[in-house]
């Protein structure tokens, strides 16, 4: 893909609504190990009403963050914080190395996490540890295959052809690493 456009440099943050910021803090800071970097308590005129909320940021290694809101008024919480869908296909994935993944897995187990609240999938091209946070959001901690650069180059080279094949109804797997 040739482009003259400059790409975004990294994710700044991704944000979600939490029911209980202390439970969220305990999970992400105490169990997962992400440092709480900021707590912004604010009131703004948003969507036709004054909204009061707290916004937490948990830091990642590249300077980006996972962020969570909790609203002061129950009606705002209900409006902006719908329940997370119960599906493993709606999640946030974070890149980690094997030691970090092992440490997270050990802390999750020590905190009482078992399947289905925590599980591992060997995708072949990566190993993924999944955990469900206090609000039902799935967080994936991914360790790339040692040959990730070669794997990514292969998928980059055939991405358009593979999408076209899939859309045409040819649904065979192209994962030769499983």
ABEGO torsion letter per residue (X at the ends): XBBABBBBABBABBBBBBABAAAAAAAAAAAAGBBBABBBBBBBBBGGBBBBBBBBBBBBAAGBBBBBBBBABAAAAAAABBBBBBBAABBBBBBBBAAAAAAAAAAAAAAGBBOAABBBBBAGABBBBBBBBAAGBBBBBBBBBAAAAAAAAAAAAAAAAAAAAAAAGBABBABAAX
